[in-house]
Amino acid sequence: MVTQVRRWRSTDGTDPLSVAPSLPDGDLKRLRKTIDECISDRGGEVAARRRATAIGGTFLELDEEGRKNFFRLLADHYDHDDEEVDQAIDNVLRARNDDARREAERELAVALRPPRERLLRRFVGLDGGLQFLVDLREELLMHRKSDSAMAALDDDLRNLLAGWFDLALLDLQRMTWDTPAALLEKLIDYEAVHAIESWDDLRGRIGPRRRCYSYLHPMMPGEPLIFVEVALTNGIADSLTELLDHDAEPIDRNDVDTAIFYSISNCQVGLRGVSLGDLLIKRVVEVLTADLPELKTFATLSPIPGFRTWLLDNTNVENGAVQIDPDEAIYIAPNAPESAPAQLVALASRTAPPPAEELDRWKPILTRLAAQYLLDERRGNRALDSVAHFHLSNGARVEQLNWRANPGQSGWERGLGLMVNYRYVLKTIETNHDQYIAESVIDRSPEIEKIRTTIAVDKPKQ
């Protein structure tokens, strides 16, 4: 839903077009005429702005079917002309000298630019127009997978937004208790990793030995784009429970040597695919290094959201990815080792975490499989786990697995209670990024590599 932009009425009284909410064929033709006039600049810049206002206001009054018809109109009738592109390509190939080729290449670039781009750019100049485009894309994303023409429209809109959300245009702000309440309330609403339960919880997350940074855009005041929560600790944190315990004794500043990024939340669905998270982490590392030179280590405490599904999909599959070693099977089920895979499926299928003593029996097996999942499992050339891919593509390394780091319900659903630290070693970030992107090489600590390759169960006594 487009909720951030008020109903557009310009100072000269421009109203939305009078159309039915479902945008039937007759109204679609009238809308198309207005779009054509807006794109062609008929009547000049002021007239084009009025028409863009009317078109945007019309969209806001459409129902679900009408908005889909609007997207279909832009996808089918305002893409580039294939014949024009083919002719421009032919002109490039036939160019007889450098000047002719450069001119032909310029014509090709123009031919590849779809007419709808001019309309989308018009919206940016309107009151709340950039937020309108972000929300417009949020709705468009629902249609992308099922339709190649819609996907092409989405690509155009994403590329346009990427230009408007370039790092140079963003403002990094530290959120504190002095930040306007309306903006702090948005943090509560948008927190997507570890829910903020109350204002007291929020106060703890931005209090002593805590940091919270957000990117904002000057054309979207009061709307965070993405934010990261940071805990300042002594050593790499291995427990979310302790990290979020605001009543714990604060660490003396002289003992702080580590910054833990424990929550990164994207606030605008319409900016999916626009690179913001990697920019935020690297920028915050720069700020923290300047403000707190005593910091030596930068790491995350991250969920493993795909681990549980991977176990369920690959256990009990012949020659599947999940294999329980014979010694592990005897350790779990000494009287019926062949039942161990079924017991693993039963465990991972539980809707709530079992008692700690029961779960701890599985620690050597689940940690080994989690290490395998993070380091070996791929979708194409990228890590299968989405959070792993995000941090690895930013240049981090897989550092440490943490058993029952998030023992609650959300932790069980996201990774059977396991969490992982991704570490950002400043001198290796660029190398790690390049090797992962180009060669699918994942940097890892010796400790987690040992977990991946070692069967570490206690053998039954003979």
N, C-alpha and C positions, 0 to 999 in steps of 0.2 A: 504493500500500500504506500502511496505517496502521501506522507503525513506532514512533512516539514515545511512545505510551501503553502502559504495562504492563498486563497482564491485570488487570481491575478485580475486586478482592475487598475489600469494605468491612469495617470492624472488627467488624460484627455477623455476618459470614460469608455475605453475599449472594453467590450464584453466578450465572453466566450461565444462561439457560434451556437445557434439554436439547433441542437441535434438530439436525437434519441440516444439514451445511454448505451444502447447496444451498437450504435453506429451502423445502421443498415445501409444498403448500397446507395440509395439516393443521397443520404447525408454524407456518405463516404466521398461521393463525387464533389459535393460542395466543399468539403474539407480539402480534397486534393487541389481544387482550384485555388484555395487560399495558400496552400503550401507552395504551389507553383509560383504564385505571385511573390511570396516571401523569398523564395530561393532566387528569383530573377531580379530582385531589387526594384521591382516596378514601383515607381513613385518615390524612390530614394530611400535613404537610411532610416528616416523617421517612420515612413510607411512600413518598411520591413520590420521594424521593431514592434509596431502596433500589431502587425499580423502574427508575429511570433508570440506576442502576449495572448492574442485570441486563440492560437493553436494550443499553447500550453494550458490555458484556462479550460479549453474544451476537453483536453485529455483528462484533467482532474475531475471532470464531471461524468466521465464514462464508467460503465460497469466493467466487469471482468471480460465479457465478450467484446465490448466496444474497444477496450484497451488492446486486446489481442488483434482486432481488426486494424487498429491504428498501427501496431507493429508490422502487421502483414503488409499494409500499404507501403510503409517505408522500406521493408525488405524487398518487395517485388517490383516496385515502380521507381525507386530512387537509388538503385545501385548503379554502378558504372555500366556503360554501354559496351557489350562484348565486341560488337563489330567495330566500334570506334577504337577500342583497345587493340584489336587485331590489326587494324590499319596502321595505328601508331607504331606497333612492333615492326610491321613490314617496312615502314618508313625508316626506322632505326637501322634495320638490316641493309636497306638499299642506299643509305647515306654514302656519298662518294668522297667526302672529306671531313675533317674534324669539325668545322663550323656547322656543316649540315647535320652531322651526327648529334652535336650538342643541342641544336634546335629540335631535332626529332625526339631526343630524350626528354626535353622539356615538355613537348607535346604529349609524350607518353605519360609523364607524371601527371599532367592535367587530366588525361583520359582515365587514369586509374582512380582519380579522386571522385567518389560518388557524390551526386548532387545533395543527398541527405546530410552530408557533412556540413553544408552551409546552414541548413536549418538547425542542426544540433548546436553549432557555434552561436547562432542567434540567441538560443536560450541562455547561454552563459551570461550575456549582458543584461538580463532581466533581474528584477528584484528577487533574490533567492534562487536565481537560475542555476547556479552550480549544484546546489543541493537537489534541485529538481532533476538534473541530469543523473546524479548519483542514485536517486530513488527510482528514476525511470529505468535505469539499468537493473536495479534489484528486481523489478517485475519482469524485465526482458529475459533475465537468466532462467526463468521458469520454462521458457520456450526454446532455449538454445539447443538442448540435446536432441530434440525430436525433429529439427528442421534446419537444413544446411543454410537456407537463405536467412533465417533468423540468426544463425550462428555468425554469418558474415556481418549482419547488422550489429550484433553484439561486439564483434571484433572492432568495428569502426568506432563504436561508442567507448569501448575500453581504451583504445589508442588515444582517443581525444581526451579522456579523463587522465590518462597517464601523463600527458603534457601539462595538464592543469595541476597535477599533484606531484610535480617534480620537487625534489628535496629543497631546491633554492626558494620555493614558494611556501614552504611549510614552516611553522613556528613551533619549536620544542618548548614546552612549558612543564615545570615541575608543579605537581598538584600538592597543595598543603592545606591545612585547616583554614587558611586565609583565602583560599580560592573561592570564588562565588559559589553559593550553595547550589544554584541551578546546574553548574558544571559538575560539581561533586555528585549530585544526584544522578547525572548521566553515567558516571563511573559505576554506581551501584546497578543501574539498569543494564549496562553493556558488559559487565564482567561475565565472561563466558567460560572461564576455567575453574575458578574456585569462588562460588557465590559469596557475595558480601551480604551478611545476614542482617546487619543493622548499621545505624550511624556510628555506634560504638565500635563495631567491627571496622568500619571505614576509618575511624579516627586512629585505630591501632595500625592500620596498613599504611598510613601516611605520617605516623608518629616517629619517635626517636628510633634510630637505627633502621629506618625504613625510607624508601624513596618511591615515588610514583611519577612517571613522566608520560606526557601525551603529546602527540602531534596534532596541531590545529591548523586550519586554513583561514586566512583573513577574510575570505568570501563566505565562510560558514561559521560565523562567530557563535561560540557556545556549543559547538558540536565537535566532540573529540573524534578523531579519525581512527586512532589506535593508541593503546596505552600499555605500559609495562610496569609491573610491580617488582620492586627490588628489596631484598633483605640484606643488611650488612651483618656479616657473621664472622666467627672465628673458625676457619676451615670450611670445607664443602659440606653443606647441609645434606642430611640423609633422611630427614623426617619432615613431612609437611605439617604434621600435628604440632611439633615443637616450633616450626617456623611461624605458624599462625597463632601461637599462644601469646597473646598480648600481655598476659599477666606475669610472664616469666621475667626473671631479673634481667634488666638490660645489660648488654655487654659493654664493658668499658671501651671507650674509643681506642685506647692504646692497644686493645686486643683484636680490633677489627682488621681483618686482612683479606676478606673475600666478599664479593658482591654476588648474590644469588638472584637470578631472574626466575621468579617462580610463577608468573602469570603474564601472558601476553594476549590481549583481547582486541580483535578487530571490531570496530564499532559500526562500520558502514558496509552492509552486504554488497551494495552496488560498486564497491571498490575491489571486489574479489578479482585477483589476477593483476592488480596494480601493486607494484612492489613498494611496501611500506614497512613490513616487519623487519627485514634485514637492515634497512636504513635506520630504523629506530634503535635496534640493539647496538649497532656500531656507533651511532651518535651518542647514546647514553654511556657507553664505555668511555668515549672521549671526555664527556662531561665529568663522569665519576673520577677518572684518572686525574683530571685537572683539580677537582675539588678535594679529593681524598687520595693524595699520593701514597698513603700507606697501604692502599689496596694492591694486592699482588695477584689475586686469582679472580677470574670472572667465569661463572658457570650458571647452569640452569638447574632447576629441579622440576623435571617434566614428566607428564603422564606417558603411557605407552598405549594409546587408544586402540590400536588394531590388534594387539597381542591376543586378547581373548577370542576374537573372531577367527584369527589365524589358527589357534589351537583347535577350535571346534571344527573348522573346515578341513583340517589336515591330519587329525588323529584318526586311527582306524582306517586309513586309506592305504592300500597296498603301495609300497614304495613312495609313500607321501613324505612331505617335508618333516613331519613330526614323528620321530622314532624314539622309542624308549629302549634304552640299553638293557640287556638281560640282567645285569647286576642291579640296575634301577628297578626293574620289574620285581625282582626277588625282594629288594628292600621295601617296596610298597606293599606287595602281596606275597609274603614268603610261602604261603600254602597254595596259592593259585596265581603264579606270576603272569599267566596268560591273560588275566583279568585287568592288569595294570592300565592298558590303554582305555578300557571302558571306564575305569575308575577316574582317569584323568578327564574324560569327557563329562562324567557326572559332576566332578568338581567344578570344571569351568562353566557348566550349565546352571549352577546354583544361582538363584536370583539375589542372594545376600551372602556376605562372607561367612564362612564357617568359624567355629571357635578357633582361637589362635593356636592352641595345641594341635588340633587336627590339621590346620593349614601348614604348620611348621614342618610336618613330616614331608611335605612336598617341596620344601625350599631348595634342596640341591638340584632337583629335576626342573622345577619351574625357572630357576635362575639360569640354568644352562640353556633351556629352550628360549628364554627371553633374550639372552645374548646371541643365540643363533638367529632369532627373528630380527633383531636390530642390525646385525652385521652381515648376514647372508641373504636374507630374503629381499627380492627385488620385484618391482613392476617395471619391466623394461630395464633401463639403466639407473633407475632411481630407487631409493630405499622404499620398501613396501609401506612402512609406517609413515604417515603424513607428517607427524611432528618431527620424526627423525630426519625426513627429507628436508624440512624447513631449516633445521639447525645445521645439518651437514652442508647444504647448499650455501649457507652463510659462512662456512669455514670452520665450524666447530668440530670437535672430536668426541667420540663416545667415551666417557670417562669412567662411570661407576654405576652399578646396579644397586638399588636400595630395597631390601626386603621389607614388606609391610610399611612402606613409607607413607602410604595413604590408606589406613586400615578401614575407613568408613565405606558407606554404600557407593559413593561416587568413585572412590578409588578402586573398588571391586569391579565396577562396570567398565572402567577405563583401562584396567590392566592387572586385575586380580591383586590389587594392593601394591604392586611393584611400581617404582618410579626410577628414572634414570637421570644422571647428571650429564649434560653436554657441556664441555669446557671450551672456552674461547681463549686460546693461547695467542696473544697478539702477534707474535713473530711468525706464526704458522697459518694464520687465517687465510691469507691469499693463496698459499700453496695448497692448503686443504680444499679450498673452494675449487681451484683449477683441477686438481686431481679427481675430485668427486664428479664434477660436471663433465669433464672430458673422458675419464676412464672408469667412472663408478667406483673409485677407490675410497674406502671409508677409513679415516684415521681412528685409531682406538688405543686405549691404554693397555699396557701389558696385563693388568689385573683382569680386565673384562675379556681379553683374548684368552686368558687362562681359564676363565669360567666357561667360555664357549667350547673349549677343547678337552675339558677334564670331566670324567665321571667321578663325582665326589660324594658317593654315598658310603655309609658305613656297611661293610660287608657283614652278613649274619655270621654269628659264631658257629663254628663247626662242632 
